[in-house]
């Protein structure tokens, strides 16, 4: 394991840093009762409820008025108030995109029962963030598996929810769900690309299931993305270019290039109508994602075709293996067209309609074969060998590398390509219904208009190519969601008692078919593979209520409850009909807070029930190399969750410690029963999983009155199976290796995560940022016998340093600009998340607004 370079932390502390603005814990639900602070920083005005210190609504209204009227940041009245209230120097913001990045509204937040963090637009521009998911990569206790820019499988893990437990984390954009509860593994990533990264105003990460507003899918946490709406006519363009020189195994090397363009237009008409139109295009090429490996047992016996080019390596369990090729570069193209149309019914009540259409293609058209015969031709191998016992796995392979026999599987060299078209619609109403009651209601619909995924069984250069392949067709893949929330800061006119109540409905539908292909080139379909037909529907109705009582000075208590009715119906798994079923669950929540002076103390408790999603229930899948079996009898997860927070406020910053504990019965896990030439796994319930963790967070801006900002967060976490079954398991060599899951560490959950971010504001227009992300290694196999690090298939430790510098300039005609240069993985750390992470990547970026 690499040693985390503590010297870097000291360097950053001494020189530069980034302020991770947290979501302060509001004591009221309505904007009328929130104390606010307008931070007129070098990248725009941020409005938050920072302890209610030094500020009030007059300042927030002045800041909002400044944005709407386009006044410059050296407005005398605003700067005098700013310097008086926050101690920040005035007149620093004449070259920034102020109207491009904020809305001026005061955030209405009722999630104070949960630990929360926020990243703002200003902070996003200090990162090398080309996609929406990258915006979150420095948040505490959070990891995103982004294998390359534009990765469609950018799965999210928060706290004790590992990256493949995708149904334990939720993502919203302006109240519209982006989380994908139709799938539940590497392909269950949120639909991040439905939001352009330049559209983001802020993102709040709410940790744990401590608010009655959210279902048990918030076991890990919730990411709430808030996008911006314009206050006047505006144009914005941003373009970027990123380049990754790459080298790994054998012939696996090259230079991979990508680019992105974003354009938006916004306007506010007659002070009633708001229009925002945007287009985001991304074309990216990632390094090879997977390698062709024989780890089923090597033998030193005569025979086989003599070859050169194979690479000897141990696999993650130390088994001697040979790598003989890779899947080739992975190329992705996305086009997002988006429109948002707002109408102010009153000055305090707004309606918003959102429509987004995305077209995405992905292909791997150039798999690499490392093997050559004596006459210089490629060696393509043969059919996959039978390997399900010691006897069958001991059969010598069809190739020989310096006398060592191994198997080369011909079908692995086949190309693949995907095409997906999606439509997302949303309608929301937010604001004050009456002087005392606020409403927040959202209806959304997501539909996959087309989603096909084709795989060839032969390489196009293989003389034995028959054109055969396989096609997966998601014929119906959609979801409906509706949420209604009503809140008041003064229940029945009593200002010490606030109240929130609401209703939720969701429905998820899946119809999946798998076909043989007689011709991969033109996708000519052959027979329907009847044993791979999957259909199903899940739906949930829920009601919830939550109330806070401020019963003494500096003390408050919040109690809430969520009641849910869940149904799974119309299920078909592997062409077998599944009986309908229903479940109900009651989830209570309690939070006690004490805030004397600069201190904050809060204990939060929540029970949460996480129902199985369609993929876990019905979606059995099969390829020539893997089988995944669904389980329609899965029980809901039943968790008890605790969080204790201590925080001390500093000038322009804070120090915070969170201690958390999760105990989840009937945890749903994907357990592998056989590995090797054919990997077999299935979803099943685990008796109990326990997670204990400690977070330390420190952030401070303008350290000692300087231009230096600093952010640090670190998490120690231990997650293991407290009560598990005996798993019948066969290793890649055919050796039976049954084991008890009890006491094993949960896979893909590292013990340590550390993030540091530093920014030095060289001038008002020029910033330099240096950051680092460290994650310790973890297990990939449930039996915890994968001990080899930094090899294909490992969940290795890594330390990635990033650098970015940006310069902003305002032309005489009013055109604003920003020019940036960045380097991701500055230290070129070679790391693995089963697949290889990107190596050192260079970024050029230019943005213009008018």
Secondary structure, DSSP 4 states (H G I P E B T S, - for coil): -PPP-HHHHHHHHHH-B---------S-SSGGG---EEEEETTEEEEE-STT-S--HHHHHHHHHHHHHT--TT-HHHHHHHHHHH-PPSS--TTS-HHHH---PPPP---TTS-EEEEEHHHHTTS--SSGGGGGTTSTTEEEE-SSTT-TT-EEEETTS-TT-GGGEEEEETTEE---TT--STT----GGGS-GGGEEEEEEEESS-STTS-GGGSSEEEEEEE---SS-EEEEEEEEEEEEEE-STT-EEEEEEEEEEEEEEEEETTTEEEEEEEEEEEEEEPP--EEEE-S--B--S-SEE-B--EEEE-TT--EEEEEEE---EEEEEEEEEEEEEEEEETTEEEEEEEEEEEEEEEE---EE--B-TTS-B---BSPPP-SSHHHHTS--SEEETTEEE--BGGGG--EEEEEEEEEEEEEEEEESSSS-EEEEEEEEEEEEEEEEEEESS-TT-TT----EEEEEEEEEEEEEEEEEEEESSBTTBTTEEEEEEEEEEEEEEEEEEEEEEETTTTEEEEE-GGG-EEEEEEEEEEEEEEEEEEETTEEEEEEEEEEEEEEEEEEETTEEE--EEEEEEEEEEEEEE--TTEEEEEEEEEEEEPPPHHHHH--EE-SSEEEE--TTPPPEEEEEEEEEEEEEETTEEEEEEEEEEEEEEEEEEEEEE-SSSEEEEEEEEEEEEEEEEEEEEEESSGGGSSEEEEEEEEEEEEEEEE--EE--B-TTS-B--EE-TTPBPTT--SEEEEEEEEEESSSSEEEEEEEEEE--B-SSTTS-----SSTT-B--EEEEEEEEEEEEE-TTS-EEEEEEEEESTT----BBSSBPP--EEEEEEEEE-
